[in-house]
Amino acid sequence: MDPISVALLAAWAGGLGGEAGRQAWDGLVRLVRRPFRHGGTESDTEEAPSVSSGESELVALARTPEDGARAHALSTALAVRAALDADFRRGLEDWWEQARRTADTDMSNHISGGTFHGPVIQARDISGGSFQGSPPAP
C-alpha cells in the first residue's frame, strides 16, 4: 500500500477541501477508532508489540493541522497499523482509494511571465486561511 499523503492529511485536518475534505477526514476518524486487532484477531493483543492505533496522532494533527511533523506521524502510524492489522489495512486501502478520487481534479496551475521572489502556493480551494512569508531578499 502506498503511504498516505502527508499533505492531504494536513489539508483535511485543517478543513481544506470543503465538504469532500471533511468527509474524507471523518471517514479516517471512524476507521482509526475501530478496535485495533494485531494480526487481524483480538486474541493476538497480548503478544503484539506496543504500537499506536493512530488515534493520538489523529487528535494531535486535528489540533494543529499546520504541523507537518504531526501529519507525518499520523501517516507513519497508519502504515504501521496497516502492517499489523489486516482488517484495518483493507479498510484503509478502501478509504484511501476513495479519498484520492475525491482529491483528484482536472485543475492545473501555471506560473509564467516574469521573475518571482518568495513562496508560491498552488492549490484548488482555499478558504478561511492566511499566508505569511518572509519578505524578499534585497
C-alpha angles and dihedrals in degrees: 000000000000116000115263111257110260091205093054092046090053093045094050092044088053093051098254120143096050119237093343091054092048091051092049091051093046090050091053091048091053092047095049092048092059113107113279109240110188107215090005097288134085093228092068095066097093093057098037122102117258106259134152121267086216095248097110090049090048092052092045092052092047088056095050110016092170090066106099092192090061091050089050091049090053092048090051093047090051091051093049093047091048089053091053102036116052094191091051091047091055091047092047092049091051092046093047093049091052093043092050091052088052091050096047116097139168089237123121132185124217129188118194146130107067151004117302129198121196137020123331122209119203116189145140106225124011124171137160096014139107131213128212129182138173116272117263118270114260 
